[in-house]
Amino acid sequence: MKKDIVESISRLFSLKSSCHFQLIDKLELEELSFKQIKYIKMLNKEEGSTISEIAEQLSLSKPSVTEMIKKFQKMDLVYKEGCVHDKRIQYIKLSDKGLNIANIEKLTVDFLATQLEERLSDDDVAKIVEVFMKL
């Protein structure tokens, strides 16, 4: 019985990995490191941060953060938005592409759910949902 459970979980994880890598290809994320993706996720938690605030949160120098933001801008992951009250202040915000990267896990799970719905009958999907809800 345990062997069957292990095999089933392995197949599910394999399908999830496949979905994840398909999304990475679609979003053209191959050139981003794990650390850069982590930084993008951090930016998603804020409504908009200045270079100084980002540097402080990441314990990095302002020049390092400035270079990182320039790279992210070239990749269309972030954009700068001026403060309404003081145009000297620039907030760094995620673009739609940046938001997709920040939410890659949710997108992967959504894609996985779609794959399961396409491959399985409605009854099988209902069984999976019933079993998973017990966890």
C-alpha positions in Angstrom: 0.0 0.0 0.0 2.8 2.5 1.0 4.5 1.8 -2.3 1.3 2.8 -4.2 1.0 6.0 -2.2 4.7 6.9 -2.9 4.3 6.2 -6.6 1.1 8.2 -6.7 2.6 11.2 -4.9 5.7 10.9 -7.2 3.5 11.1 -10.3 1.7 14.1 -8.9 4.9 15.9 -8.1 6.3 15.1 -11.5 3.2 16.6 -13.1 3.5 19.7 -10.9 7.2 20.1 -11.8 6.3 19.8 -15.5 3.7 22.5 -15.1 6.2 24.7 -13.2 8.8 24.4 -15.9 6.3 25.1 -18.6 5.4 28.3 -16.8 9.0 29.3 -16.4 9.5 28.9 -20.2 6.3 30.8 -20.9 7.3 33.7 -18.6 10.9 33.6 -19.9 12.4 33.2 -16.4 15.4 31.1 -17.3 17.7 34.1 -16.8 16.6 34.8 -13.3 18.3 33.3 -10.3 16.5 31.9 -7.3 17.7 34.9 -5.3 16.3 37.4 -7.8 13.0 35.6 -7.8 13.1 35.9 -4.0 13.7 39.7 -4.4 10.7 40.0 -6.7 8.5 38.2 -4.2 9.7 40.6 -1.6 8.7 43.6 -3.8 5.3 42.0 -4.2 4.7 42.3 -0.4 5.1 46.1 -0.6 2.8 48.6 -2.4 5.9 50.3 -3.7 9.2 50.9 -2.2 12.1 53.3 -2.7 15.6 52.1 -3.5 16.6 53.0 0.0 13.8 51.0 1.6 14.6 48.0 -0.6 18.3 48.2 0.2 17.4 48.2 3.9 15.0 45.3 3.7 17.5 43.2 1.7 20.6 44.3 3.7 22.2 45.4 0.4 23.9 48.6 -0.6 21.9 51.2 -2.6 24.2 50.8 -5.6 23.6 47.1 -5.6 19.9 47.5 -5.5 20.0 50.2 -8.2 21.8 47.8 -10.5 19.3 45.1 -9.7 16.3 47.4 -10.4 17.9 48.5 -13.7 18.2 44.9 -14.7 14.6 44.2 -13.6 13.4 47.2 -15.6 15.2 45.9 -18.8 13.4 42.6 -18.3 10.1 44.5 -17.9 9.6 43.1 -14.3 9.4 46.5 -12.5 8.7 50.1 -13.2 9.2 53.4 -11.4 6.4 55.6 -10.3 6.8 59.1 -9.0 5.4 60.1 -5.7 2.3 62.3 -6.1 3.5 64.7 -3.4 7.2 64.7 -4.2 8.4 63.9 -7.7 11.9 63.3 -6.4 10.7 60.2 -4.7 10.5 57.1 -7.1 8.6 54.0 -6.0 9.6 50.7 -7.5 6.5 48.6 -8.5 6.0 45.2 -10.1 4.8 45.1 -13.7 2.3 42.4 -14.7 5.2 40.2 -15.7 6.8 40.8 -12.3 3.5 40.0 -10.5 3.3 36.7 -12.4 6.8 35.8 -11.2 5.9 36.8 -7.7 2.9 34.5 -7.8 4.5 31.6 -9.7 3.5 29.0 -7.1 -0.2 30.0 -7.4 0.0 30.0 -11.2 1.7 26.5 -11.1 -1.1 25.1 -8.9 -3.8 26.7 -11.1 -2.0 25.1 -14.2 -1.7 21.8 -12.4 -5.5 21.9 -11.6 -6.3 22.6 -15.2 -4.1 19.6 -16.3 -5.8 17.3 -13.8 -9.2 18.4 -15.1 -8.2 17.8 -18.7 -6.7 14.3 -18.0 -9.3 13.0 -15.5 -13.0 12.4 -15.5 -15.2 14.6 -13.3 -15.7 11.6 -10.9 -11.9 11.2 -10.6 -11.4 14.9 -9.9 -14.2 14.8 -7.3 -12.5 11.8 -5.6 -9.1 13.6 -5.6 -10.7 16.7 -4.1 -12.5 14.6 -1.4 -9.2 12.8 -0.4 -7.1 16.0 -0.4 -9.7 17.8 1.7 -9.1 15.2 4.4 -5.5 16.2 4.7 
